[in-house]
């Protein structure tokens, strides 16, 4: 069976640490260029790439590392950075605990169009002046992190919030009004929560619309306007990502995975998987293991 690391804490040696920032070049030197194995975190990661060559794999999607990229990795996502040479930039990690301690509402992260728990997680590609603004925020955070400034954590939280807002304004389909939650924002959060809890049993948009006491059309329009995909596409992305994780990281059979993910027949699961990925489950597993 394949195994992979799950990092539970931002700092394994210090339970109280809920935020960390490092330079990519320092991490490369520390690990002597050794490629890390695929792993997942139970916290958020922001990768600000100033210069790099290589690949960044996130939930079995491969992206080419290049200058002026920003990656957002949500808790639970499996990822791996493969560097061909020393990279330059910043890696920031923070937990929900840090958000609470920094007076940042948890709903703020949910409202951003940045962290996607599954499906595609392509890098943000800012223009040079936009990247300079983001890099300046990152430099300020790095300097604060290594200082003894008063109210250091609150200051880091303020700069982090500014950095994330700047990123969100670049990529958001409909920029979020951060001053308060709209009914649409609340609906999206409730929908995502329902999908996380029920996707292994319930696959239909109608089911989730009924649970949220709205029509399927209303749910689809709202999800599409906020995150750029329909409710059905979101549900399917959740199922496919979990299927890929089970195929790669466990020794469960296709039949076992099919039943675990709520398919009545293994053949239905295989057909669904092939339609979404253009590969059979067995070919996907073979390709990933040999990669």
C-alpha positions as CSV (number, residue, x, y, z in Angstrom):
1,X,0.0,0.0,0.0
2,X,1.2,3.5,-0.8
3,X,1.7,5.8,2.2
4,X,2.0,9.5,2.5
5,X,2.8,12.0,5.3
6,X,0.1,14.1,6.9
7,X,1.5,17.1,8.7
8,X,-0.9,17.9,11.6
9,X,0.8,21.0,13.0
10,X,2.4,24.1,11.5
11,X,5.4,23.3,13.8
12,X,5.7,19.7,14.9
13,X,7.9,20.7,17.9
14,X,5.8,23.5,19.2
15,X,2.0,23.0,19.6
16,X,1.3,26.7,20.1
17,X,2.8,27.8,16.8
18,X,0.0,28.4,14.3
19,X,1.9,30.4,11.6
20,X,5.2,30.1,9.9
21,X,7.0,31.6,6.9
22,X,10.2,30.5,5.2
23,X,12.2,31.5,2.1
24,X,12.0,28.9,-0.6
25,X,15.8,29.2,-1.2
26,X,16.4,28.5,2.5
27,X,14.2,25.4,2.4
28,X,16.0,24.2,-0.7
29,X,19.4,24.5,1.0
30,X,18.1,22.9,4.2
31,X,16.9,19.8,2.4
32,X,19.9,19.9,0.0
33,X,17.6,19.9,-3.0
34,X,16.0,16.6,-2.1
35,X,12.5,16.3,-3.5
36,X,9.9,15.8,-0.8
37,X,7.4,13.0,-1.1
38,X,3.7,13.7,-1.8
39,X,2.1,14.8,1.5
40,X,-0.8,16.7,2.9
41,X,-1.3,19.4,5.6
42,X,-4.1,20.0,8.1
43,X,-3.5,23.7,7.6
44,X,-3.3,26.3,4.8
45,X,-0.3,26.9,2.6
46,X,0.6,29.9,0.4
47,X,3.5,29.5,-2.0
48,X,4.8,32.8,-3.5
49,X,7.1,31.9,-6.3
50,X,9.5,34.6,-7.4
51,X,11.7,32.4,-9.5
52,X,11.6,28.6,-10.0
53,X,11.8,25.7,-12.5
54,X,10.1,22.4,-11.9
55,X,6.7,21.2,-11.1
56,X,4.1,21.6,-8.4
57,X,1.6,18.7,-8.1
58,X,-1.7,19.3,-6.3
59,X,-4.2,16.5,-6.0
60,X,-2.7,14.8,-9.1
61,X,-2.8,17.9,-11.3
62,X,0.6,19.0,-12.4
63,X,1.6,22.7,-12.8
64,X,4.9,24.0,-14.2
65,X,6.8,26.2,-11.8
66,X,7.8,29.5,-13.3
67,X,8.4,33.1,-12.1
68,X,5.6,35.2,-10.5
69,X,3.2,32.5,-9.5
70,X,1.2,32.1,-6.3
71,X,-0.2,28.8,-5.2
72,X,-2.9,28.2,-2.5
73,X,-3.1,24.7,-0.9
74,X,-6.1,24.0,1.3
75,X,-6.1,21.6,4.3
76,X,-6.3,18.0,3.1
77,X,-5.0,18.5,-0.4
78,X,-2.1,16.3,-1.4
79,X,0.8,18.2,-2.9
80,X,4.4,17.9,-3.9
81,X,7.0,20.5,-5.0
82,X,9.6,19.2,-7.5
83,X,12.4,21.8,-8.0
84,X,14.9,21.4,-10.9
85,X,17.1,24.0,-9.2
86,X,17.0,26.4,-6.2
87,X,13.8,28.3,-6.1
88,X,13.3,31.8,-4.7
89,X,10.2,33.1,-2.9
90,X,8.2,32.4,0.2
91,X,6.2,29.6,1.8
92,X,3.6,30.5,4.4
93,X,1.6,28.1,6.5
94,X,-1.2,29.0,9.0
95,X,-3.9,27.2,10.8
96,X,-7.5,28.1,11.8
97,X,-6.1,28.7,15.2
98,X,-3.9,31.5,13.8
99,X,-7.0,33.1,12.1
100,X,-8.8,33.1,15.4
101,X,-5.9,34.5,17.4
102,X,-5.3,37.2,14.8
103,X,-9.0,38.3,14.8
104,X,-9.6,37.1,11.3
105,X,-13.1,35.5,10.9
106,X,-13.0,31.9,9.6
107,X,-15.6,33.0,7.1
108,X,-13.1,35.3,5.5
109,X,-11.1,32.4,4.2
110,X,-14.3,30.6,3.0
111,X,-15.3,33.8,1.1
112,X,-12.1,33.9,-0.9
113,X,-11.8,32.5,-4.4
114,X,-8.3,31.1,-3.6
115,X,-8.3,27.9,-1.6
116,X,-10.0,25.0,-3.3
117,X,-10.2,21.7,-1.4
118,X,-10.4,19.6,-4.6
119,X,-10.4,19.9,-8.3
120,X,-8.1,22.2,-10.2
121,X,-5.8,24.5,-8.1
122,X,-3.9,26.4,-10.8
123,X,-1.5,29.1,-9.7
124,X,-2.5,32.7,-9.7
125,X,-0.5,34.7,-12.3
126,X,-0.2,38.3,-11.3
127,X,1.1,41.1,-13.5
128,X,4.5,42.3,-12.5
129,X,3.2,45.3,-10.5
130,X,0.6,43.1,-8.8
131,X,3.3,40.5,-7.9
132,X,5.5,43.3,-6.5
133,X,2.7,44.4,-4.1
134,X,2.2,40.8,-3.0
135,X,5.9,40.3,-2.6
136,X,6.2,43.4,-0.5
137,X,3.5,42.1,1.9
138,X,5.4,38.8,2.1
139,X,8.6,40.6,2.9
140,X,6.9,42.5,5.7
141,X,5.5,39.3,7.1
142,X,8.9,37.6,7.0
143,X,10.5,40.5,8.8
144,X,7.8,40.6,11.4
145,X,8.0,36.9,11.9
146,X,11.7,37.1,12.8
147,X,11.3,40.2,15.0
148,X,10.4,40.9,18.6
149,X,7.9,43.6,17.7
150,X,5.0,44.3,20.0
151,X,1.7,42.7,18.9
152,X,3.7,40.7,16.3
153,X,1.0,38.1,15.6
154,X,-1.7,40.7,15.0
155,X,0.6,42.6,12.7
156,X,1.3,39.4,10.7
157,X,-2.4,38.7,10.5
158,X,-3.1,42.2,9.2
159,X,-0.5,41.8,6.4
160,X,-1.6,38.3,5.6
161,X,-5.2,39.5,5.2
162,X,-4.0,42.3,2.9
163,X,-2.0,39.9,0.9
164,X,-5.0,37.5,0.5
165,X,-7.3,40.3,-0.4
166,X,-4.8,41.5,-3.1
167,X,-4.7,38.0,-4.5
168,X,-8.5,37.6,-4.4
169,X,-9.0,40.9,-6.2
170,X,-6.8,39.6,-9.1
171,X,-8.7,36.3,-9.6
172,X,-12.2,36.7,-8.1
173,X,-15.0,36.3,-10.5
174,X,-17.1,38.5,-8.3
175,X,-14.9,40.3,-5.7
176,X,-16.2,39.6,-2.2
177,X,-17.5,42.4,0.0
178,X,-15.4,41.5,3.0
179,X,-17.2,43.9,5.4
180,X,-20.0,41.4,5.8
181,X,-21.3,38.1,4.6
182,X,-23.9,38.2,1.9
183,X,-26.6,35.6,1.6
184,X,-24.8,34.1,-1.4
185,X,-21.6,33.7,0.7
186,X,-23.6,32.0,3.4
187,X,-25.2,29.7,0.9
188,X,-21.8,28.7,-0.6
189,X,-20.4,27.9,2.8
190,X,-23.5,25.8,3.7
191,X,-23.3,24.0,0.3
192,X,-19.6,23.2,0.7
193,X,-20.2,21.9,4.2
194,X,-23.1,19.7,3.0
195,X,-21.0,18.3,0.2
196,X,-18.1,17.5,2.5
197,X,-20.4,15.6,4.8
198,X,-22.5,13.8,2.2
199,X,-20.6,13.4,-1.0
200,X,-19.9,9.7,-0.5
201,X,-23.7,9.0,-0.4
202,X,-25.4,11.9,-2.2
203,X,-24.3,12.9,-5.8
204,X,-27.2,15.0,-7.0
205,X,-27.6,18.7,-7.1
206,X,-31.3,18.3,-6.3
207,X,-30.5,16.6,-3.0
208,X,-28.3,19.5,-1.8
209,X,-30.7,22.1,-3.0
210,X,-33.5,20.4,-1.0
211,X,-31.3,20.3,2.1
212,X,-30.6,24.1,1.7
213,X,-34.3,24.8,1.0
214,X,-33.7,26.3,-2.5
215,X,-34.3,25.3,-6.1
216,X,-31.5,23.5,-8.0
217,X,-31.4,26.4,-10.5
218,X,-30.8,28.9,-7.7
219,X,-28.1,26.7,-6.2
220,X,-26.4,26.3,-9.7
221,X,-26.6,30.0,-10.4
222,X,-25.1,31.0,-7.1
223,X,-22.3,28.4,-7.1
224,X,-21.4,29.3,-10.7
225,X,-21.3,33.0,-10.0
226,X,-19.1,32.6,-6.9
227,X,-16.7,29.8,-7.8
228,X,-16.9,29.5,-11.6
229,X,-18.4,26.0,-11.8
230,X,-21.9,24.5,-11.4
231,X,-23.0,22.7,-8.3
232,X,-22.9,19.4,-10.2
233,X,-19.3,20.1,-11.3
234,X,-18.3,20.9,-7.8
235,X,-19.8,17.7,-6.4
236,X,-18.2,15.7,-9.2
237,X,-14.8,17.3,-8.5
238,X,-15.1,16.3,-4.9
239,X,-15.9,12.7,-5.7
240,X,-13.1,12.4,-8.4
241,X,-10.4,13.9,-6.1
242,X,-11.3,11.4,-3.3
243,X,-11.3,8.6,-5.8
244,X,-7.8,9.5,-7.0
245,X,-6.6,9.7,-3.4
246,X,-8.0,6.3,-2.6
247,X,-6.6,4.7,-5.8
248,X,-3.1,6.1,-5.2
249,X,-2.8,6.0,-1.5
250,X,-4.6,2.8,-0.5
251,X,-4.7,-0.8,-1.7
252,X,-8.5,-0.9,-2.0
253,X,-10.0,-2.5,-5.1
254,X,-12.0,-0.6,-7.6
255,X,-15.1,-2.4,-6.3
256,X,-14.4,-1.3,-2.7
257,X,-13.8,2.3,-3.8
258,X,-16.9,2.3,-5.9
259,X,-19.1,1.3,-2.9
260,X,-17.3,3.6,-0.5
261,X,-18.1,6.6,-2.8
262,X,-21.7,5.7,-3.2
263,X,-21.9,3.9,-6.5
264,X,-24.3,1.0,-6.8
265,X,-22.1,-0.9,-9.3
266,X,-18.3,-0.8,-9.8
267,X,-19.0,-0.4,-13.5
268,X,-20.8,2.9,-12.9
269,X,-17.9,4.1,-10.9
270,X,-15.4,3.2,-13.7
271,X,-17.5,4.8,-16.3
272,X,-17.9,8.0,-14.2
273,X,-14.1,8.1,-13.5
274,X,-13.2,7.6,-17.2
275,X,-15.6,10.3,-18.3
276,X,-14.1,12.8,-15.9
277,X,-10.4,11.9,-16.3
278,X,-10.2,10.1,-19.7
279,X,-8.5,7.2,-17.9
280,X,-9.8,4.1,-16.3
281,X,-9.2,3.8,-12.5
282,X,-6.6,1.1,-13.0
283,X,-4.8,3.1,-15.8
284,X,-4.8,6.2,-13.6
285,X,-3.2,4.3,-10.7
286,X,-0.6,2.7,-13.0
287,X,0.3,6.0,-14.6
288,X,0.7,7.8,-11.2
289,X,2.8,5.1,-9.6
290,X,5.1,4.9,-12.6
291,X,5.4,8.7,-12.9
